[in-house]
Amino acid sequence: MQVNAAMTRDVRVANPNHSIRDAAVMMADLDAGVLPVGENDKLVGMITDRDITVRAVARGKGPDTRISDVMSAEVKYCFEDDDVDDVMTNLGNIQVRRLPVLNRDKRLVGILSLGDLAVSMADGSAGPALAEISRPGGAHSQT
């Protein structure tokens, strides 16, 4: 199965100069915990609800803090025509739960989450990826 069969297509992009309050409102509207961050038609980062909590609120930053001050600037992604099994392995290796999905022109076309994989792959094959993602530590640890 290809990523485009499992991904979420309803994606909104946050601006790095907007506030974390703006990001939180967008997340609430979408019922999502992550937003891609883009500027000048380029993906420049990702912001999660956890980024807002740990990198902003826990450090005493207010709701007007710019997204760029707390987002993850290193963007990992996959392509819409990638094989889901390969992407699941990659999610485990890099310990992330969500990836932006790009087309081959490097345009954002969706988001792939571990939840998307669990729903679309009813055989339980998302379990090993979750086990790897959930290992303590890793490059994307907030601590």
C-alpha positions in Angstrom: 0.0 0.0 0.0 1.2 3.5 -0.8 1.2 6.4 1.7 -1.5 8.3 -0.3 -4.0 5.6 0.6 -3.5 6.1 4.3 -2.6 9.7 4.8 -4.8 12.6 6.0 -5.3 15.1 3.2 -6.9 17.9 5.2 -3.7 19.9 6.0 -3.4 23.5 7.1 0.0 25.2 7.2 1.1 27.5 10.0 3.3 30.6 9.4 6.5 30.7 11.5 5.7 34.4 12.4 2.3 33.6 13.8 1.8 33.0 17.5 1.6 29.7 19.3 -1.9 30.8 20.2 -2.7 30.8 16.5 -1.2 27.4 16.1 -3.2 26.1 19.1 -6.4 27.4 17.6 -5.7 25.8 14.2 -4.9 22.5 16.0 -8.2 22.7 17.9 -10.1 23.5 14.7 -8.6 20.5 13.0 -8.6 18.2 16.0 -4.9 17.6 15.3 -1.7 17.7 17.4 0.6 18.8 14.7 0.9 21.5 12.0 3.4 21.8 9.2 5.0 25.3 9.2 5.6 26.9 5.9 7.0 30.1 4.5 7.3 31.3 0.9 5.8 28.0 -0.3 8.5 26.0 1.5 8.1 23.6 4.5 10.4 25.1 7.2 9.3 23.2 10.3 6.7 21.4 12.3 5.0 22.4 15.5 3.2 20.0 17.8 1.0 20.5 20.8 3.9 19.0 22.8 6.2 21.7 21.4 3.8 24.4 22.7 3.5 22.7 26.1 7.2 21.8 26.7 9.1 24.4 24.7 6.8 27.3 25.5 4.5 27.0 28.4 6.8 25.0 30.6 9.5 27.6 30.1 7.3 30.5 30.9 6.7 31.7 27.3 3.3 33.3 26.6 0.7 32.7 24.0 2.1 35.5 21.8 5.4 33.6 21.3 6.2 33.1 17.7 5.8 29.6 16.3 9.4 29.8 15.0 10.7 30.1 18.5 9.4 26.6 19.5 8.9 24.6 16.3 11.1 21.8 15.2 13.1 23.1 12.2 14.4 19.8 11.1 11.6 18.4 8.9 11.4 14.7 8.2 9.0 13.7 5.5 7.9 11.0 3.2 6.5 10.9 -0.4 2.9 10.1 -1.3 4.0 7.1 -3.4 6.3 5.6 -0.8 5.5 2.1 0.5 3.7 2.2 3.9 5.8 -0.6 5.3 9.0 1.3 4.5 7.6 4.5 6.1 6.5 2.6 9.2 10.0 1.3 9.7 11.3 4.8 9.2 8.9 6.2 11.8 10.2 3.7 14.3 13.9 4.5 13.4 13.5 8.2 13.8 11.0 8.0 16.6 8.3 10.3 15.3 4.5 9.7 15.2 3.7 11.9 12.2 5.3 12.9 8.9 4.3 15.5 6.3 3.7 13.9 3.0 5.0 15.5 -0.2 4.5 14.8 -3.8 7.5 14.3 -6.1 7.5 18.1 -6.8 8.0 18.5 -3.0 4.6 20.1 -2.5 2.8 19.2 0.8 -0.2 17.0 0.0 -0.9 15.4 3.4 0.1 14.2 6.8 0.7 10.6 7.8 0.2 9.7 11.4 0.6 6.5 13.3 -3.1 6.7 13.9 -3.7 6.8 10.1 -1.6 3.7 9.8 -3.4 1.9 12.6 -6.8 2.6 11.0 -5.8 1.8 7.4 -3.8 -1.4 8.3 -6.3 -3.5 10.3 -3.8 -6.3 10.5 -2.0 -4.7 13.5 1.2 -4.1 11.6 1.5 -0.6 13.0 2.3 -2.1 16.4 6.0 -2.6 15.9 6.4 1.0 14.7 4.6 2.2 17.8 7.0 0.1 20.0 10.0 1.7 18.3 8.6 5.2 18.4 7.8 4.9 22.1 11.4 3.9 23.1 12.7 6.4 25.7 15.1 9.1 24.4 15.9 9.7 20.8 16.6 12.7 18.6 13.2 14.2 19.1 13.0 13.8 22.9 11.9 17.0 24.6 14.0 16.3 27.7 
